[in-house]
Amino acid sequence: MISTKEHCCGADMFFDEKKSNKKYRDYLKKGPPRITLEIINQIKSQKIQGKSLLDIGGGIGALQWWFLEMDGARTISIDASSSYLQQSQAHAKENNWDSKTQFIFGDYIEEHKRVNNPDYITLDKVVCCYPDFKEIIKISCTKANSCITLSYPMDDVISKIIFGMAILSTKLKRNLFRPYIHPVRKIRKTFEHCGYERISHKAVFPWHIETYRKIIDKKVYL
Ligand SMILES: C[S@@+](CC[C@H](N)C(=O)[O-])C[C@H]1O[C@@H](n2cnc3c(N)ncnc32)[C@H](O)[C@@H]1O
């Protein structure tokens, strides 16, 4: 397994300025992409007004902009890509959201210590970027006050072939960043062990989109 440091340097190179510009242009033209819209559909059944959102690996920030437009009080983005963060920071400035937004560059596993506990956490196509899925989920379960919504890849043969091609492409580019398919059953078990219950699920090939809610009187195990 590659080290966390290598993974994060790799992510910064992989999610570069070219990708960030393209994602942002697409967002301005068409709005949030399909899987992000599914995440929005699941969160919008929760109260947004006055609440806070920690968007891990938030990319160009589509989820955060929706949250603030819905009267969310505050968003925090922790991302290992400096290009994505710069792009989202520029968008926040253009929309006068400076005082409601916070942008932190680096590895979530370390940088989460710098932020207060948010009401909601989102991980849109991020668990598949991280070698140790248990670590990223356990920290999020301890951190969130209420719900965690995430999208992550299915673990069937076809999805593994699709991801296998993406892995090959990063290897050919000699980038240390790797996408991962983690076992779906173990991801769900981890939430359960951390005292969370699943309240929404949708499958849009090759992704699962799920929301977990903290069961208040159950201990969170780390
Ligand atoms: C596939 S992109 C998804 C971006 C955005 N959520 C979306 O759906 O468009 C994965 C994002 O996770 C970020 N990322 C990967 N590993 C990370 C880590 N350990 N800490 C913080 N961000 C990370 C990457 O920099 C990238 O922005």
The ligand as an ORCA input file, in Angstrom:
! r2SCAN-3c Opt
* xyz 0 1
  C     -12.828     12.160     -7.649
  S     -12.525     13.718     -6.922
  C     -14.158     14.176     -6.414
  C     -14.319     15.677     -6.315
  C     -15.737     16.124     -5.959
  N     -16.151     15.574     -4.678
  C     -16.679     15.718     -7.055
  O     -17.468     14.787     -6.853
  O     -16.616     16.323     -8.128
  C     -11.745     13.271     -5.365
  C     -11.354     14.486     -4.524
  O     -10.868     14.003     -3.269
  C      -9.683     14.716     -2.940
  N      -8.901     13.867     -2.017
  C      -8.362     12.660     -2.254
  N      -7.745     12.182     -1.156
  C      -7.910     13.128     -0.191
  C      -7.496     13.242      1.168
  N      -6.796     12.286      1.759
  N      -7.827     14.359      1.861
  C      -8.547     15.328      1.278
  N      -8.962     15.280     -0.012
  C      -8.654     14.201     -0.731
  C      -9.024     14.950     -4.282
  O      -8.074     15.989     -4.218
  C     -10.248     15.328     -5.136
  O     -10.584     16.670     -5.015
*
